Amino acid sequence: MIEVVRTAESAEADWVEAELHELVLDYDRVVVSPEQAEFPLPALCRDGQVVSGREALIAALRELEALAEAWRRFQGDSCYVDDDGECV
């Protein structure tokens, strides 16, 4: 499960959550005080890894986007044609 660890008021965390909504991915929101945080906030936690910092968050969100796209592509009984015209 994806977790967004954040403070109650954070424009950066709002942006991260908006990106996850855009990708239609489920996640848990964990609100902590700055004093409780063990790492820079906001952060994405997934599979035991913690990602924070704008550049790392962008990279993690792009990775999730690719994962979601691949997952959705192969969930039906359809043939998808890639950019080279091959059925995948």
Summary of the structure (lengths in Angstrom):
residues: 88
radius of gyration: 15.8
end to end distance: 27.6
largest distance: 53.5
contacts: 203
relative contact order: 0.18
helix: 36%
strand: 20%
